[in-house]
Amino acid sequence: MSDASRWFRERLGRRPWWMNLLMLFCIYMAVIYVPWDLFVKPVAADEEVWFGVRFHGVWAKVLAVPHFVVYAAGAVGFWSMHRFMWPWAAVYVAQVALSFAVWPLLYLDGPSRFVSAVIGGGLFGALAWALHRSKPRFHVRRPSLRERYGEWALVTGASAGIGAAFARALARDGVSCVLTARRGERLRELATELESQHGVATRVVEADLATAGGAAPLLDAVADLEIDVLVNNAGFGYAGRLDLQDPARLDAMVQLNCAAPVALTAGLLPAMRARGRGAIVFTGSVAGLQPLPYHALYAATKSFDNLLGEALWAELIGTGVDVLVIEPGSTVSEFHEVAGELPHAGEPSEDVVDKALRALGHKPSHISGVFNWLRGNAGTRLLPRSAITLVAKGVIAEQTPEELR
Ligand SMILES: NC(=O)c1ccc[n+]([C@@H]2O[C@H](COP(=O)([O-])OP(=O)(O)OC[C@H]3O[C@@H](n4cnc5c(N)ncnc54)[C@H](OP(=O)(O)O)[C@@H]3O)[C@@H](O)[C@H]2O)c1
């Protein structure tokens, strides 16, 4: 059996057959029926039923929107067996059962309406009950990261921002951490915090990963440990027009953002594979999903990380080693200042990490935030390349000091 069919069967095996049918129905409704209903069906002919009451015309069009939201959320929720599905799937289907029970009584004549009400209401009532009883499928107690992967993690770029948040989240789940970056004092403070608050072991390794061969001393420093989780997170951006930039700093960016993750992954993956367990996380970026003028090389390095991690996810499927690329948008950290960008808002680093660790083991990559997801999927796939690049130029120009443009 090919990896693709094994993966697909594993995904379908996460829920009973009747839930797979419900998921298919949600996909059909969200992708075909409701868009057709919304955009093609004439307003005068449109009809929607909520709680057994019929709505016509403009009201029906308006009420098709919450139907779309319900079915799209249902498709995504069943696919990932997300916690939000309980109790909401049961509540929604109970509303459908009520509709099927009320609708014939309101709008049909003769004794057959009672039969319709009982059959329709009864069938959907049973489905609502089955969904209500399925709480354990949606609210699974997930083993801790330590139980899943092992004792030690190596987190690069742990002295600030997203890396420090990764280290805190891993330690909270009982994983001991090797903390690495250049600023040793910051790392030692974090190590003390993790040891005292979470009782885990730590090791601080000061290393400059932006130099050629910079990963080798780090690998030597952890050679006596079984590293089960590798977080390839250290990175920096460099705002401005390429011809105005310092070639040495551009070179350092390629070393840190691209070469170091390759060297660390190549150094630690064979042992993980041999043990049959492990996790590798790449901090990629939505910046890697399209060209970014005034951040041209940075976007290219993040595209490298995104593709490297996603390809490894597929290479390692079935080996016990999970790979995830987390693709944050603008995030609160020292990144903007280091990159020389004008200050702008972002998502908290902790939220990005929380999403990454929830997605780890479930998919190859995760885009953090709905707006970023829309930009990264709909925007970059549907619009012409010229349009998406020029829109990006306008957005990044706003964040780039004038003298660097
Ligand atoms: N913040 C955002 O908006 C955003 C969005 C998408 C993706 N990302 C990605 O997220 C990752 C983490 O960035 P962040 O937002 O947390 O930024 P940050 O707060 O500036 O943290 C960057 C980390 O990388 C380390 N680092 C920088 N140069 C290094 C070097 N030469 N050798 C070793 N470590 C080095 C820094 O430590 P030292 O300075 O102590 O060495 C620091 O710990 C990066 O890969 C970045 O591309 C950030």
The ligand as an SDF file (V2000), in Angstrom:
LIG
                    3D

 48 52  0  0  0  0  0  0  0  0999 V2000
    8.1010   37.4590   14.7810 N   0  0  0  0  0  0  0  0  0  0  0  0
    7.5190   37.2830   13.6100 C   0  0  0  0  0  0  0  0  0  0  0  0
    6.7610   38.1240   13.1220 O   0  0  0  0  0  0  0  0  0  0  0  0
    7.7660   35.9860   12.8630 C   0  0  0  0  0  0  0  0  0  0  0  0
    6.8320   35.6030   11.9000 C   0  0  0  0  0  0  0  0  0  0  0  0
    7.0330   34.4330   11.2030 C   0  0  0  0  0  0  0  0  0  0  0  0
    8.1360   33.6500   11.4750 C   0  0  0  0  0  0  0  0  0  0  0  0
    9.0310   34.0400   12.4100 N   0  0  0  0  0  0  0  0  0  0  0  0
   10.2060   33.1720   12.6400 C   0  0  0  0  0  0  0  0  0  0  0  0
   10.2370   32.8110   13.9990 O   0  0  0  0  0  0  0  0  0  0  0  0
   11.5500   32.4480   14.3830 C   0  0  0  0  0  0  0  0  0  0  0  0
   11.8600   33.0440   15.7400 C   0  0  0  0  0  0  0  0  0  0  0  0
   11.8200   34.4400   15.6270 O   0  0  0  0  0  0  0  0  0  0  0  0
   11.1940   35.3720   16.7570 P   0  0  0  0  0  0  0  0  0  0  0  0
   10.0060   36.0220   16.1850 O   0  0  0  0  0  0  0  0  0  0  0  0
   11.0640   34.6580   18.0270 O   0  0  0  0  0  0  0  0  0  0  0  0
   12.3460   36.4750   16.8070 O   0  0  0  0  0  0  0  0  0  0  0  0
   13.3270   36.9010   17.9760 P   0  0  0  0  0  0  0  0  0  0  0  0
   12.5630   37.2850   19.1950 O   0  0  0  0  0  0  0  0  0  0  0  0
   14.2290   37.9330   17.3760 O   0  0  0  0  0  0  0  0  0  0  0  0
   14.1560   35.5850   18.3020 O   0  0  0  0  0  0  0  0  0  0  0  0
   15.1360   35.1090   17.4110 C   0  0  0  0  0  0  0  0  0  0  0  0
   15.9720   34.0630   18.1100 C   0  0  0  0  0  0  0  0  0  0  0  0
   16.9770   33.6110   17.1800 O   0  0  0  0  0  0  0  0  0  0  0  0
   18.2470   33.6920   17.8400 C   0  0  0  0  0  0  0  0  0  0  0  0
   19.3260   33.9990   16.9300 N   0  0  0  0  0  0  0  0  0  0  0  0
   19.4390   35.1080   16.1360 C   0  0  0  0  0  0  0  0  0  0  0  0
   20.6180   35.1040   15.4990 N   0  0  0  0  0  0  0  0  0  0  0  0
   21.2640   33.9540   15.8840 C   0  0  0  0  0  0  0  0  0  0  0  0
   22.5170   33.3880   15.5810 C   0  0  0  0  0  0  0  0  0  0  0  0
   23.3780   33.9970   14.7690 N   0  0  0  0  0  0  0  0  0  0  0  0
   22.8410   32.2190   16.1490 N   0  0  0  0  0  0  0  0  0  0  0  0
   22.0040   31.5860   17.0020 C   0  0  0  0  0  0  0  0  0  0  0  0
   20.7970   32.0880   17.3330 N   0  0  0  0  0  0  0  0  0  0  0  0
   20.4370   33.2600   16.7840 C   0  0  0  0  0  0  0  0  0  0  0  0
   18.0870   34.8230   18.8320 C   0  0  0  0  0  0  0  0  0  0  0  0
   19.0020   34.6760   19.9090 O   0  0  0  0  0  0  0  0  0  0  0  0
   20.3660   35.5070   20.1170 P   0  0  0  0  0  0  0  0  0  0  0  0
   20.1430   36.8720   19.5690 O   0  0  0  0  0  0  0  0  0  0  0  0
   20.5580   35.4700   21.6030 O   0  0  0  0  0  0  0  0  0  0  0  0
   21.3900   34.7250   19.3900 O   0  0  0  0  0  0  0  0  0  0  0  0
   16.6720   34.6200   19.3190 C   0  0  0  0  0  0  0  0  0  0  0  0
   16.6500   33.6750   20.3420 O   0  0  0  0  0  0  0  0  0  0  0  0
   12.4480   32.9120   13.2480 C   0  0  0  0  0  0  0  0  0  0  0  0
   12.8510   31.7980   12.4840 O   0  0  0  0  0  0  0  0  0  0  0  0
   11.5610   33.8120   12.4140 C   0  0  0  0  0  0  0  0  0  0  0  0
   11.9040   33.7790   11.0490 O   0  0  0  0  0  0  0  0  0  0  0  0
    8.8760   35.1870   13.1230 C   0  0  0  0  0  0  0  0  0  0  0  0
  1  2  1  0
  2  3  2  0
  2  4  1  0
  4  5  1  0
  4 48  2  0
  5  6  2  0
  6  7  1  0
  7  8  2  0
  8  9  1  0
  8 48  1  0
  9 10  1  0
  9 46  1  0
 10 11  1  0
 11 12  1  0
 11 44  1  0
 12 13  1  0
 13 14  1  0
 14 15  2  0
 14 16  1  0
 14 17  1  0
 17 18  1  0
 18 19  2  0
 18 20  1  0
 18 21  1  0
 21 22  1  0
 22 23  1  0
 23 24  1  0
 23 42  1  0
 24 25  1  0
 25 26  1  0
 25 36  1  0
 26 27  1  0
 26 35  1  0
 27 28  2  0
 28 29  1  0
 29 30  1  0
 29 35  2  0
 30 31  1  0
 30 32  2  0
 32 33  1  0
 33 34  2  0
 34 35  1  0
 36 37  1  0
 36 42  1  0
 37 38  1  0
 38 39  2  0
 38 40  1  0
 38 41  1  0
 42 43  1  0
 44 45  1  0
 44 46  1  0
 46 47  1  0
M  CHG  2   8   1  16  -1
M  END
$$$$
